[in-house]
């Protein structure tokens, strides 16, 4: 199995990195947290022009995908730059609508691919009764049992550890689809969401590590940079190892999802818990090594630190992901036992 990205995928990551760097995403995230979605919607359009949302939409609906590995590449960069908004939920909604069939998806999928429609998705069975950024989305999809409905409105915004994650309960709505296919489509959408969230966590962790390395090279104590202290080096090395260990798991999960492998759920869960825990550890390292200044909101660093735990728990808590990893493999993947031999083995 190949875990390295090819030249085209690496160039895609570099182009997104350059675009998001120029877009001043910290200012966009701060505005989004304050309820001003105009800068975020402008950035959303630029992401759509770069093809980010089209990666989750099939070609028959004016998309480019589904391409899970490219999605993982894109969302790593979105996490690195702390892009706000229901980006994960939008691609998960695209995966849901695609599995429901043309009648339910024909209207929304091309709009998602083009970036003209911001969609958020709520699947209470996946762990949360809240929809992310329901107040800013153009469409709020809710999956309950065997029913998908388009919510009419949402309740008041609830506080979150990350101010840029605006949570609200979707209310009312009209039924879009109903039947046994809904549960399978929702499970697939949750896997896509978990993969994208894992990629966000990986990018977030790398951003925190890079900023912390830069800081410890500048901050001095006893006349020397604290980055020269052995204990600091060990802490940063542990953080880097954890993040780099998560990367091949993320790529492997994306490939398993693309191939529809029987073990894809376990692969996605393993990537999600590993990347989420690594990013959370990176946030704690960044907070400790920045000292008292790390606790202030005056630094942009706070935008990344405050995302780490919500992303770790979104679309699959560590406990839930570990349970999926340890669950028995599907029958087709169970190892075959050798028949007992009557004679002694050589």
C-alpha positions as CSV (number, residue, x, y, z in Angstrom):
1,X,0.0,0.0,0.0
2,X,1.3,3.5,-0.9
3,X,1.2,6.0,1.9
4,X,3.1,8.8,0.1
5,X,1.3,11.5,-1.8
6,X,2.1,11.9,-5.5
7,X,3.4,15.1,-7.1
8,X,-0.1,16.4,-8.0
9,X,-1.5,15.9,-4.5
10,X,1.5,17.7,-2.9
11,X,1.1,20.6,-5.3
12,X,-2.6,20.7,-4.4
13,X,-1.6,21.0,-0.8
14,X,0.9,23.7,-1.5
15,X,-1.6,25.8,-3.5
16,X,-4.1,25.6,-0.7
17,X,-1.5,26.5,1.8
18,X,-0.5,29.6,-0.2
19,X,-4.1,30.6,-0.8
20,X,-5.1,30.3,2.9
21,X,-1.9,32.1,4.1
22,X,-2.8,35.1,1.9
23,X,-6.4,35.0,3.1
24,X,-5.5,35.8,6.7
25,X,-7.6,33.0,8.2
26,X,-7.1,34.1,11.8
27,X,-9.0,37.3,11.1
28,X,-11.7,35.3,9.2
29,X,-12.0,32.9,12.2
30,X,-12.3,35.8,14.7
31,X,-15.0,37.4,12.6
32,X,-16.9,34.1,12.3
33,X,-16.8,33.6,16.0
34,X,-18.3,37.1,16.5
35,X,-21.2,36.2,14.1
36,X,-19.8,38.1,11.1
37,X,-19.9,35.4,8.3
38,X,-19.1,37.7,5.3
39,X,-15.3,37.0,5.4
40,X,-15.9,33.3,5.9
41,X,-18.4,33.1,3.0
42,X,-15.8,34.9,0.8
43,X,-13.2,32.4,1.8
44,X,-15.7,29.6,1.2
45,X,-16.1,30.7,-2.4
46,X,-12.4,30.6,-2.9
47,X,-12.2,27.1,-1.5
48,X,-14.9,26.0,-3.8
49,X,-13.0,27.5,-6.8
50,X,-10.0,25.5,-5.7
51,X,-12.2,22.3,-5.9
52,X,-12.3,21.4,-2.2
53,X,-16.0,20.7,-2.0
54,X,-16.2,19.2,-5.5
55,X,-13.9,16.4,-4.2
56,X,-16.9,15.0,-2.2
57,X,-19.4,15.3,-5.1
58,X,-19.6,12.7,-7.9
59,X,-18.9,13.8,-11.5
60,X,-22.5,13.2,-12.5
61,X,-23.5,16.0,-10.2
62,X,-20.8,18.5,-11.4
63,X,-18.2,17.4,-8.9
64,X,-14.7,15.8,-9.1
65,X,-15.1,12.8,-6.7
66,X,-15.6,11.2,-4.5
67,X,-11.9,11.4,-3.8
68,X,-11.2,10.6,-0.1
69,X,-7.5,10.9,-0.2
70,X,-7.6,14.3,-1.9
71,X,-10.2,15.3,0.7
72,X,-7.7,14.3,3.4
73,X,-5.0,16.4,1.8
74,X,-7.3,19.4,1.5
75,X,-8.7,19.2,5.1
76,X,-5.2,18.9,6.5
77,X,-4.5,22.3,5.1
78,X,-7.9,23.6,6.3
79,X,-6.9,22.5,9.8
80,X,-3.5,24.0,9.5
81,X,-5.0,27.4,8.8
82,X,-7.9,27.1,11.3
83,X,-10.6,27.6,8.6
84,X,-14.0,28.2,10.3
85,X,-17.4,27.0,9.2
86,X,-19.1,23.7,8.6
87,X,-16.6,22.5,6.0
88,X,-16.6,18.9,7.4
89,X,-20.3,18.8,7.6
90,X,-20.7,20.1,4.0
91,X,-18.6,17.2,2.5
92,X,-20.4,14.7,4.8
93,X,-23.8,16.0,3.6
94,X,-22.6,15.5,0.0
95,X,-21.6,11.9,0.9
96,X,-25.1,11.4,2.4
97,X,-27.0,12.9,-0.5
98,X,-25.0,10.9,-3.0
99,X,-25.9,7.6,-1.3
100,X,-29.6,8.5,-1.1
101,X,-30.0,8.7,-4.9
102,X,-30.7,11.2,-7.6
103,X,-34.1,12.3,-6.3
104,X,-32.8,13.6,-3.0
105,X,-29.4,14.9,-4.3
106,X,-30.0,16.4,-7.7
107,X,-30.8,19.8,-6.4
108,X,-28.2,20.2,-3.6
109,X,-25.1,18.4,-4.8
110,X,-24.2,20.8,-7.7
111,X,-24.7,23.7,-5.3
112,X,-22.3,22.1,-2.8
113,X,-19.7,21.5,-5.4
114,X,-19.8,25.1,-6.6
115,X,-19.7,26.5,-3.1
116,X,-23.0,28.4,-3.7
117,X,-24.7,26.5,-0.9
118,X,-23.3,26.0,2.6
119,X,-24.7,22.9,4.2
120,X,-24.4,21.5,7.7
121,X,-25.3,18.1,8.9
122,X,-26.6,16.8,12.2
123,X,-26.6,13.0,12.9
124,X,-27.5,12.6,16.6
125,X,-26.7,8.9,16.4
126,X,-23.1,9.9,15.6
127,X,-22.7,11.6,19.0
128,X,-24.1,15.1,19.0
129,X,-27.7,16.6,18.9
130,X,-26.3,19.9,17.7
131,X,-25.7,21.1,14.1
132,X,-22.5,23.1,13.6
133,X,-23.0,26.7,12.3
134,X,-26.7,26.1,11.6
135,X,-27.2,29.8,11.9
136,X,-24.8,30.5,9.0
137,X,-25.7,27.6,6.8
138,X,-28.1,27.7,3.8
139,X,-29.4,24.2,4.5
140,X,-29.4,22.1,7.7
141,X,-29.8,18.4,7.2
142,X,-30.9,16.2,10.1
143,X,-30.8,12.4,10.1
144,X,-33.0,10.7,12.7
145,X,-33.4,6.9,12.4
146,X,-34.6,6.2,8.8
147,X,-35.5,9.8,8.0
148,X,-33.6,12.8,6.5
149,X,-35.2,16.1,7.0
150,X,-34.3,19.7,6.0
151,X,-34.6,21.8,9.1
152,X,-36.6,25.0,9.0
153,X,-34.7,26.8,11.8
154,X,-32.3,26.3,14.7
155,X,-32.3,27.1,18.4
156,X,-30.0,29.5,20.1
157,X,-26.3,29.2,19.7
158,X,-24.7,27.2,22.5
159,X,-21.2,28.0,24.0
160,X,-18.3,25.9,22.8
161,X,-14.7,25.6,23.8
162,X,-13.9,26.9,20.3
163,X,-15.8,30.2,19.8
164,X,-15.7,29.6,16.0
165,X,-17.7,26.4,16.4
166,X,-21.3,27.7,16.8
167,X,-23.6,24.9,17.9
168,X,-27.4,24.9,17.8
169,X,-30.2,22.4,17.8
170,X,-32.0,22.1,14.4
171,X,-35.8,22.5,14.7
172,X,-38.7,21.4,12.5
173,X,-38.3,20.8,8.8
174,X,-39.6,18.8,5.8
175,X,-38.7,15.2,5.0
176,X,-36.3,14.7,2.1
177,X,-36.0,10.9,2.3
178,X,-37.2,8.0,4.3
179,X,-36.4,4.3,4.3
180,X,-33.8,1.7,5.1
181,X,-31.2,3.3,2.8
182,X,-31.0,6.3,5.1
183,X,-29.2,4.5,7.9
184,X,-26.5,3.1,5.5
185,X,-26.1,6.6,3.9
186,X,-25.8,8.2,7.3
187,X,-23.1,5.7,8.4
188,X,-21.1,6.5,5.2
189,X,-21.5,10.2,5.8
190,X,-20.3,9.8,9.4
191,X,-17.2,8.0,8.1
192,X,-16.4,10.8,5.6
193,X,-16.9,13.3,8.4
194,X,-14.6,11.4,10.8
195,X,-11.9,11.2,8.0
196,X,-12.1,14.9,7.3
197,X,-12.0,15.8,11.0
198,X,-9.0,13.6,11.5
199,X,-7.3,15.4,8.7
200,X,-8.2,18.8,10.2
201,X,-6.7,17.6,13.5
202,X,-3.5,16.6,11.8
203,X,-3.1,20.0,10.2
204,X,-4.0,21.7,13.4
205,X,-1.4,19.7,15.3
206,X,1.3,20.6,12.8
207,X,0.4,24.3,13.0
208,X,0.7,24.2,16.8
209,X,4.0,22.4,16.6
210,X,5.5,24.8,14.0
211,X,4.4,27.8,16.0
212,X,5.8,26.4,19.2
213,X,9.1,25.5,17.6
214,X,9.4,29.1,16.3
215,X,8.6,30.5,19.8
216,X,11.1,28.4,21.8
217,X,13.8,29.5,19.4
218,X,13.1,33.1,20.3
219,X,12.2,33.0,24.0
220,X,15.3,33.0,26.3
221,X,15.9,32.0,29.9
222,X,19.2,32.2,31.7
223,X,20.6,33.9,28.6
224,X,19.8,31.0,26.2
225,X,16.9,30.0,24.0
226,X,14.6,27.6,25.8
227,X,14.5,25.5,22.7
228,X,18.1,24.4,23.6
229,X,16.8,22.7,26.9
230,X,16.8,18.9,26.7
231,X,13.3,18.7,28.3
232,X,11.9,21.0,25.7
233,X,13.5,19.1,22.9
234,X,12.0,15.8,24.2
235,X,8.5,17.3,24.5
236,X,8.6,18.7,21.0
237,X,10.0,15.4,19.6
238,X,7.2,13.4,21.3
239,X,4.7,15.8,19.7
240,X,6.2,15.4,16.2
241,X,6.4,11.6,16.5
242,X,2.7,11.4,17.5
243,X,1.6,13.6,14.5
244,X,3.8,11.7,12.0
245,X,2.4,8.4,13.3
246,X,-1.1,9.7,12.5
247,X,-0.3,10.7,8.9
248,X,0.0,7.2,7.4
249,X,-3.1,6.1,9.3
250,X,-5.0,9.0,7.8
251,X,-3.9,8.1,4.3
252,X,-4.6,4.4,4.8
253,X,-8.1,5.2,6.0
254,X,-8.7,7.4,3.0
255,X,-7.6,4.6,0.6
256,X,-9.8,2.1,2.5
257,X,-12.8,4.5,2.2
258,X,-12.1,5.0,-1.5
259,X,-12.0,1.3,-2.1
260,X,-15.1,0.5,0.0
261,X,-13.0,-2.0,2.0
262,X,-14.8,-4.0,4.7
263,X,-12.3,-2.7,7.3
264,X,-12.8,0.9,6.4
265,X,-14.7,1.8,9.6
266,X,-11.9,0.5,11.8
267,X,-9.3,2.3,9.6
268,X,-11.1,5.6,9.8
269,X,-11.6,5.2,13.6
270,X,-7.9,4.5,14.1
271,X,-7.0,7.6,12.1
272,X,-9.5,9.7,13.9
273,X,-8.4,8.8,17.4
274,X,-4.7,8.9,16.6
275,X,-4.8,12.3,14.9
276,X,-7.2,13.7,17.5
277,X,-5.1,12.7,20.4
278,X,-1.9,13.9,18.7
279,X,-3.4,17.3,18.0
280,X,-4.7,17.6,21.6
281,X,-1.2,16.7,22.9
282,X,0.3,19.3,20.6
283,X,-2.2,21.9,22.0
284,X,-1.1,21.1,25.6
285,X,2.6,21.2,24.6
286,X,2.1,24.6,22.9
287,X,0.2,25.9,25.9
288,X,2.9,24.8,28.3
289,X,5.9,26.0,26.3
290,X,4.4,29.4,25.6
291,X,4.0,29.9,29.3
292,X,1.6,32.4,30.7
293,X,1.2,34.2,27.3
294,X,-0.3,31.0,25.9
295,X,-3.4,31.5,28.1
296,X,-4.2,34.8,26.5
297,X,-6.5,35.4,23.6
298,X,-4.2,38.2,22.3
299,X,-2.2,35.6,20.4
300,X,-3.6,33.9,17.3
301,X,-2.3,30.7,18.9
302,X,-5.5,30.6,20.9
303,X,-7.5,29.9,17.7
304,X,-5.7,26.6,17.2
305,X,-5.4,25.6,20.9
306,X,-9.2,26.0,21.5
307,X,-10.0,23.8,18.4
308,X,-8.0,20.8,19.5
309,X,-10.4,19.2,22.0
310,X,-13.6,19.9,20.1
311,X,-12.1,18.3,17.0
312,X,-10.8,15.4,19.0
313,X,-14.4,14.7,20.1
314,X,-16.4,15.6,17.0
315,X,-17.7,12.8,14.8
316,X,-16.4,10.1,17.1
317,X,-14.9,10.5,20.6
318,X,-11.7,8.7,21.4
319,X,-13.6,6.0,23.4
320,X,-16.1,5.5,20.5
321,X,-13.3,5.2,17.9
322,X,-11.3,2.8,20.0
323,X,-14.4,0.6,20.4
324,X,-14.8,0.5,16.6
325,X,-11.1,-0.4,16.2
326,X,-11.5,-3.3,18.6
327,X,-14.8,-4.5,17.2
328,X,-14.8,-7.9,15.5
329,X,-13.9,-7.8,11.9
330,X,-16.6,-8.5,9.3
331,X,-17.1,-12.2,8.4
332,X,-15.3,-11.8,5.1
333,X,-12.2,-10.5,7.0
334,X,-12.1,-13.0,9.8
335,X,-8.8,-15.0,9.7
336,X,-9.2,-18.6,8.6
337,X,-8.1,-21.3,11.1
338,X,-6.0,-24.2,9.9
339,X,-7.6,-27.6,10.3
340,X,-6.0,-29.7,13.1
341,X,-3.4,-32.1,12.0
342,X,-3.5,-35.7,13.2
343,X,0.3,-36.1,13.0
344,X,3.1,-34.3,14.6
345,X,4.2,-31.2,12.7
346,X,7.7,-31.2,11.3
